[in-house]
């Protein structure tokens, strides 16, 4: 029996093929990206002459933090970006990020744009003289918007 065009299989994207582009920073690859959730506050509202139930109105939108993790390298770009905020230059530290999810062949498939992000936390993993793991640096970014554009 031949498959119809409507029955073409569409598998979900794998979570291990992605890249991150940051305005003005030539960042190497990241081993992990966590995109925070997007929430919209709900406002209950009712006027006195309306039926005995509340209406639901949308309130403020809240965008979760984005966490980037990578193996520590000689590059100081992420540290310097974090330091820019620490010295009080948050206005100039804001960057737009694009997280691109690729399919098995390496073709771009999905894009998440993170707007006006800046580092709120920088951390380096534990050093262990008996270990053999990769030293990980973590950058947590606050932002003013997350949207999927493709």
Sine and cosine of phi, psi and omega as CSV:
sin_phi,cos_phi,sin_psi,cos_psi,sin_omega,cos_omega
0.00,0.00,0.78,-0.62,-0.01,-1.00
-0.98,0.20,0.58,-0.82,0.04,-1.00
-0.99,0.14,0.66,-0.75,0.07,-1.00
-0.99,0.12,0.27,-0.96,0.01,-1.00
-0.88,0.48,-0.52,0.85,-0.01,-1.00
-0.95,0.31,-0.33,0.94,-0.06,-1.00
-1.00,-0.10,0.22,0.98,0.01,-1.00
-0.90,0.43,0.74,-0.67,-0.04,-1.00
-0.96,0.28,0.68,-0.73,0.01,-1.00
-0.76,-0.65,1.00,-0.05,-0.03,-1.00
-0.97,0.25,0.49,-0.87,0.08,-1.00
-0.91,0.41,0.39,-0.92,0.03,-1.00
-0.95,0.30,0.51,-0.86,0.05,-1.00
-0.99,0.15,0.46,-0.89,-0.07,-1.00
-1.00,-0.03,0.10,0.99,-0.05,-1.00
-0.95,-0.30,0.09,1.00,0.02,-1.00
-0.89,-0.47,0.99,-0.14,-0.02,-1.00
-0.40,-0.92,0.27,-0.96,0.15,-0.99
-0.58,-0.81,0.33,-0.94,-0.03,-1.00
-0.83,-0.56,0.76,-0.66,0.10,-1.00
-0.91,-0.42,0.79,-0.62,-0.01,-1.00
-0.85,-0.52,0.79,-0.62,0.02,-1.00
-0.77,0.64,0.82,-0.57,0.15,-0.99
0.96,0.29,0.06,1.00,0.01,-1.00
-0.80,-0.60,0.82,-0.57,0.03,-1.00
-1.00,0.00,0.97,0.23,-0.05,-1.00
-0.99,0.12,0.64,-0.77,0.08,-1.00
-0.95,0.31,-0.10,-0.99,0.00,-1.00
-0.91,0.41,0.35,-0.94,0.07,-1.00
-0.89,-0.45,0.58,-0.81,0.00,-1.00
-0.99,0.11,-0.37,0.93,-0.02,-1.00
-0.45,-0.90,0.64,-0.77,0.10,-0.99
-0.73,-0.68,0.79,-0.62,0.10,-1.00
-0.90,-0.44,0.89,-0.46,0.01,-1.00
-0.99,-0.10,0.85,-0.53,-0.04,-1.00
-0.92,0.40,0.29,-0.96,-0.02,-1.00
-0.98,0.19,0.42,-0.91,0.06,-1.00
-0.96,-0.28,0.80,-0.60,-0.03,-1.00
-0.81,-0.58,0.58,-0.81,0.12,-0.99
-0.88,-0.47,0.84,-0.55,0.04,-1.00
-0.89,0.46,0.57,-0.82,0.03,-1.00
-0.94,-0.33,0.76,-0.65,0.00,-1.00
-0.94,-0.35,0.84,-0.54,0.11,-0.99
-0.99,0.12,0.74,-0.67,-0.04,-1.00
-0.60,-0.80,0.65,-0.76,0.06,-1.00
-0.45,-0.89,0.73,-0.68,0.14,-0.99
-1.00,-0.05,0.43,-0.90,-0.12,-0.99
-0.88,0.48,-0.43,0.90,-0.04,-1.00
-0.99,-0.10,0.15,0.99,-0.02,-1.00
-1.00,-0.04,0.23,-0.97,0.06,-1.00
-0.83,0.56,0.26,-0.96,-0.12,-0.99
-0.98,0.19,0.78,0.63,0.15,-0.99
-0.52,-0.85,0.40,-0.92,-0.04,-1.00
-1.00,0.02,0.44,-0.90,0.15,-0.99
-1.00,-0.05,0.47,-0.88,0.04,-1.00
-0.96,-0.27,0.87,-0.49,0.03,-1.00
-0.92,-0.38,0.46,-0.89,0.04,-1.00
-0.99,0.10,0.62,-0.79,0.02,-1.00
-0.92,-0.38,-0.61,-0.80,-0.01,-1.00
-0.94,0.34,0.50,-0.86,0.05,-1.00
-0.99,-0.17,0.71,-0.71,0.01,-1.00
-0.86,-0.50,0.73,-0.68,-0.03,-1.00
-0.91,-0.42,0.81,-0.58,-0.02,-1.00
-0.94,0.35,0.31,-0.95,0.01,-1.00
-0.93,0.36,0.41,-0.91,0.07,-1.00
-0.93,-0.36,0.76,-0.65,-0.02,-1.00
-0.92,-0.39,0.80,-0.60,0.05,-1.00
-0.93,-0.37,0.73,-0.68,0.05,-1.00
-0.78,-0.63,0.65,-0.76,0.06,-1.00
-0.43,-0.90,0.31,-0.95,0.11,-0.99
-0.93,0.36,0.71,-0.70,-0.03,-1.00
-0.91,0.42,0.70,-0.71,0.02,-1.00
-0.79,-0.61,-0.12,-0.99,0.03,-1.00
-0.96,0.30,-0.30,0.95,-0.03,-1.00
-0.89,0.45,0.71,-0.71,0.03,-1.00
-0.96,-0.27,0.13,0.99,-0.11,-0.99
-0.86,0.50,-0.72,0.70,-0.01,-1.00
-0.94,0.35,-0.62,0.78,0.05,-1.00
-0.90,0.45,-0.71,0.70,0.00,-1.00
-0.91,0.42,-0.58,0.82,0.06,-1.00
-0.90,0.44,-0.70,0.71,0.04,-1.00
-0.90,0.43,-0.66,0.75,0.01,-1.00
-0.89,0.46,-0.56,0.83,0.04,-1.00
-0.85,0.53,-0.65,0.76,0.04,-1.00
-0.95,0.33,-0.65,0.76,-0.03,-1.00
-0.87,0.49,-0.52,0.85,0.00,-1.00
-1.00,0.02,0.09,1.00,0.12,-0.99
0.99,-0.12,0.19,0.98,-0.04,-1.00
-0.98,-0.17,0.77,0.64,-0.04,-1.00
-0.90,0.43,-0.59,0.81,-0.03,-1.00
-0.85,0.52,-0.66,0.75,-0.01,-1.00
-1.00,0.05,-0.14,0.99,-0.02,-1.00
-1.00,0.05,-0.18,0.98,-0.04,-1.00
-0.92,0.38,0.74,-0.67,-0.02,-1.00
-0.71,-0.70,0.45,-0.89,0.16,-0.99
-0.99,-0.13,0.64,-0.76,0.03,-1.00
-0.88,-0.48,0.48,-0.88,0.16,-0.99
-0.78,-0.62,0.82,-0.57,0.10,-0.99
-0.97,-0.24,0.86,-0.51,-0.09,-1.00
-0.92,-0.38,0.83,-0.56,0.05,-1.00
-0.99,-0.13,0.76,-0.65,-0.02,-1.00
-0.94,-0.35,0.40,-0.91,0.08,-1.00
-1.00,0.08,-0.08,-1.00,-0.06,-1.00
-0.84,0.54,-0.51,0.86,-0.04,-1.00
-1.00,0.06,-0.07,1.00,-0.01,-1.00
1.00,-0.04,0.14,0.99,0.02,-1.00
-0.99,0.12,0.72,-0.69,0.03,-1.00
-0.87,0.49,0.72,-0.70,-0.03,-1.00
-0.80,-0.60,-0.68,0.74,-0.04,-1.00
-0.75,-0.66,0.58,-0.81,0.00,-1.00
-0.75,-0.66,0.73,-0.68,0.12,-0.99
-0.90,-0.44,0.83,-0.56,0.02,-1.00
-0.97,-0.24,0.78,-0.63,0.05,-1.00
-0.93,-0.38,0.86,-0.51,-0.13,-0.99
-0.99,-0.12,0.64,-0.77,0.14,-0.99
0.78,0.63,0.76,0.65,-0.01,-1.00
-1.00,0.05,0.55,-0.84,0.11,-0.99
-0.52,-0.86,0.49,-0.87,-0.08,-1.00
-0.94,0.34,0.81,-0.59,0.10,-0.99
-0.96,-0.27,-0.29,0.96,-0.03,-1.00
-0.46,-0.89,0.70,-0.71,0.12,-0.99
-0.79,-0.61,0.74,-0.67,-0.02,-1.00
-0.61,-0.79,0.52,-0.86,0.08,-1.00
-0.89,-0.45,0.68,-0.73,0.00,-1.00
-0.88,0.47,0.17,-0.99,-0.03,-1.00
-0.93,0.36,0.62,-0.78,0.11,-0.99
-1.00,-0.03,0.72,-0.69,-0.05,-1.00
-0.64,-0.77,0.92,-0.39,-0.03,-1.00
-0.89,0.46,-0.35,0.94,0.01,-1.00
-0.98,-0.17,-0.04,1.00,-0.08,-1.00
-1.00,0.00,0.15,-0.99,0.09,-1.00
-0.66,-0.75,0.35,0.94,0.03,-1.00
-0.99,0.17,0.27,-0.96,0.07,-1.00
-0.98,0.22,0.69,-0.72,0.07,-1.00
-0.96,0.30,0.83,-0.56,-0.10,-1.00
-0.95,-0.30,0.72,-0.70,0.17,-0.98
-0.95,-0.32,0.63,-0.77,-0.07,-1.00
-0.85,-0.53,0.70,-0.71,0.04,-1.00
-0.81,-0.59,0.85,-0.52,0.04,-1.00
-0.97,-0.26,0.80,-0.60,-0.11,-0.99
-0.91,-0.40,0.76,-0.65,0.21,-0.98
-1.00,0.03,0.34,-0.94,-0.09,-1.00
-0.39,-0.92,0.14,-0.99,-0.02,-1.00
-0.89,-0.45,0.34,0.94,0.07,-1.00
0.27,-0.96,0.66,-0.75,0.08,-1.00
-0.75,-0.66,0.79,-0.62,0.03,-1.00
-0.58,-0.82,0.60,-0.80,0.13,-0.99
-1.00,-0.04,0.84,-0.55,-0.07,-1.00
-0.94,-0.33,-0.15,0.99,0.06,-1.00
-0.51,-0.86,0.00,0.00,0.00,0.00
